[in-house]
């Protein structure tokens, strides 16, 4: 199989981004009963703080650190689908991460699923380079 970079100069090839390999896995973070409807919970997944929320039985996961000043979003209050950071009142829609005052600010999300009562978060990590 020919490389897609055949015919490009060495300098141009060197400037191209190096392809990275990604690994996706689902990690159980808690039981669904641990997060009753209308509440949230803070968990650590690999090396990230993740905020898990239950909105009428549907689970959502956001980066757990508020972009304003690092408040713990998993410890905030949830009214419907709107989360309020406990430190300074920043509000986010947990379904899509949108900041309520400026829709251009979006809190990163994680895929979440429930399997046999286990709440699982999908984590993507880079694999080490093969030599």
Beta strands, then each sheet from edge to edge (+ up, - down):
strand 1: 22-31
strand 2: 39-45
strand 3: 48-55
strand 4: 58-63
strand 5: 77-79
strand 6: 82-84
strand 7: 91-93
strand 8: 109-110
strand 9: 112-115
strand 10: 118-126
sheet 1: 1+ 10- 9+
sheet 2: 2+ 3- 4+ 8-
sheet 3: 5+ 6- 7+
end
